[in-house]
């Protein structure tokens, strides 16, 4: 088991800390941010409990979601969080998720974060496959996944009772071989310029 810390041009992806609670609560208490998420708006006490509970979790335990802070490298503020769960039956498969603060959306942070996570999972941990499940109405997330090269694999119709109504979901996935080919294509394109 391990804790990971990743850095990108603008972000640090690291374990959530008790001192992150106010930044975390700011967006986790916003109904627009939680609209398509598997959680509802959080009180400050619920946010504190969530961070405390998450502190005992480490990357690598099959079937367990581990949440990480997405911090702005310049300000140090937490602008979102992301999660990774290794499959309970095959740890070469992972599911990921991401939440970005309403104050920080449409700035490319989600793509920057997920790119770093995919690089870590595929190139460092040598995983075979990464999956993300998304509400069919969550168009920003769908566009994000497609822009990263995820493939739409499944459309589940009213498969989840969610916040008082039946919801439908898409399953997107990417294989390590697809990630590698995509990086090779990007490298070859930049060499030709």
C-alpha positions in Angstrom: 0.0 0.0 0.0 1.2 3.5 -0.7 0.3 7.2 -0.8 1.1 9.0 -3.9 1.8 12.6 -4.7 1.8 13.8 -8.3 2.8 17.1 -9.7 1.8 18.8 -12.9 2.6 22.2 -14.4 -0.1 23.9 -12.2 -1.2 21.2 -9.7 -0.2 19.0 -6.8 -2.3 15.8 -6.4 -1.8 14.6 -2.8 -3.6 13.1 0.2 -6.3 15.2 1.7 -5.3 16.8 5.0 -7.4 18.1 7.9 -6.3 21.6 7.0 -8.0 21.2 3.6 -11.5 21.1 5.1 -12.6 24.7 4.4 -11.5 24.5 0.7 -13.0 21.0 0.4 -16.3 22.0 2.0 -16.6 25.2 -0.2 -17.3 23.1 -3.3 -18.6 19.9 -1.8 -21.4 22.0 -0.3 -22.5 23.4 -3.7 -25.5 21.6 -5.2 -24.3 22.4 -8.7 -21.0 20.6 -8.1 -22.6 17.6 -6.5 -25.4 17.3 -9.1 -24.0 14.3 -10.9 -21.8 12.9 -8.1 -22.5 9.9 -6.0 -22.5 12.1 -2.9 -24.8 14.9 -1.9 -24.0 18.3 -0.5 -21.8 18.1 2.6 -22.0 20.0 5.9 -18.7 21.2 7.4 -18.9 18.3 9.9 -19.5 15.8 7.2 -16.5 17.2 5.2 -14.3 16.9 8.4 -15.5 13.3 8.9 -14.9 12.4 5.2 -11.3 13.7 5.3 -10.6 12.0 8.7 -12.0 8.7 7.4 -10.0 9.0 4.1 -6.8 9.5 6.0 -6.6 5.8 6.9 -6.8 4.7 3.3 -3.9 4.2 1.0 -3.5 3.5 -2.7 -3.5 -0.2 -3.6 -6.2 -1.8 -1.5 -8.5 -3.6 -3.9 -12.1 -2.3 -4.0 -11.5 0.8 -1.9 -11.9 4.3 -3.1 -9.0 6.6 -2.1 -9.6 10.4 -2.4 -6.9 12.9 -3.2 -6.7 16.6 -3.0 -6.1 18.6 -6.1 -4.2 21.7 -5.0 -3.2 24.7 -6.9 0.6 24.7 -6.9 0.9 28.5 -6.8 -1.7 29.2 -4.1 -1.7 25.9 -2.2 -5.5 26.0 -2.2 -7.5 22.8 -2.8 -9.5 23.3 -6.0 -10.9 19.9 -6.2 -10.4 16.2 -5.5 -10.0 13.0 -7.4 -10.4 9.3 -6.5 -8.9 6.0 -7.6 -10.2 2.6 -6.8 -8.5 -0.6 -7.8 -10.9 -3.4 -8.9 -11.7 -5.7 -6.0 -11.0 -8.8 -8.2 -8.2 -7.6 -10.5 -5.9 -4.9 -9.4 -4.7 -4.3 -13.0 -8.0 -2.4 -13.5 -8.9 0.9 -11.8 -11.8 3.2 -11.7 -11.3 7.0 -11.4 -13.4 10.0 -10.5 -12.9 13.8 -10.2 -14.6 16.8 -8.7 -13.5 20.4 -9.5 -14.6 23.4 -7.5 -17.3 25.6 -9.2 -14.8 28.5 -8.8 -12.1 26.6 -10.9 -14.0 24.9 -13.7 -13.3 25.5 -17.4 -9.6 26.2 -16.8 -8.2 22.8 -17.9 -7.5 21.6 -14.3 -9.6 18.4 -14.7 -7.8 17.4 -17.8 -4.4 18.2 -16.3 -5.1 16.2 -13.2 -6.6 13.2 -15.0 -3.7 13.1 -17.5 -1.2 12.9 -14.6 -3.3 10.1 -12.9 -3.5 8.1 -16.2 0.3 8.5 -16.7 0.9 7.3 -13.2 -1.5 4.3 -13.4 -0.4 3.2 -16.9 3.3 4.0 -16.9 4.3 3.7 -13.2 1.9 1.1 -11.9 1.5 -0.7 -15.3 -2.3 -1.1 -15.0 -4.1 -2.7 -17.9 -7.3 -0.7 -17.9 -8.9 2.5 -16.4 -12.7 3.0 -16.3 -14.9 6.0 -15.5 -18.6 5.9 -15.0 -20.5 9.2 -15.8 -24.1 10.4 -15.7 -25.4 10.6 -19.3 -26.5 14.2 -18.6 -23.0 15.3 -17.4 -21.8 16.8 -20.7 -18.7 18.5 -19.4 -17.4 15.2 -18.0 -18.3 13.4 -21.2 -16.4 15.9 -23.3 -13.4 15.7 -20.9 -13.2 11.9 -21.1 -13.4 12.0 -24.9 -10.7 14.7 -25.1 -8.4 12.4 -23.1 -9.0 9.5 -25.5 -11.4 7.4 -23.5 -13.7 5.1 -25.4 -17.5 4.9 -24.7 -18.1 1.2 -23.9 -21.5 1.1 -22.4 -24.8 2.9 -21.9 -26.8 1.8 -18.9 -30.4 2.8 -19.0 -32.0 3.8 -15.6 -29.5 1.5 -13.8 -29.1 3.6 -10.7 -31.6 5.2 -8.3 -29.9 8.5 -7.7 -31.0 11.5 -5.7 -34.7 10.6 -5.8 -34.9 9.4 -9.4 -33.6 6.7 -11.8 -30.5 7.8 -13.6 -28.7 6.5 -16.7 -24.9 6.2 -17.0 -22.2 5.8 -19.6 -19.1 3.7 -19.0 -15.9 5.0 -20.6 -12.6 3.1 -20.5 -9.0 3.2 -21.8 -6.5 0.5 -22.1 -2.8 0.9 -21.4 -2.1 0.1 -25.1 -4.4 2.9 -26.1 -2.7 5.3 -23.8 0.7 4.3 -25.2 -0.5 4.7 -28.8 -2.1 8.0 -28.1 1.2 9.3 -26.5 3.2 7.9 -29.4 0.8 9.7 -31.9 1.1 13.0 -30.0 4.9 12.7 -29.9 5.1 11.9 -33.7 2.8 14.9 -34.4 4.9 17.3 -32.4 8.1 16.0 -34.1 6.6 16.7 -37.5 5.9 20.4 -36.5 
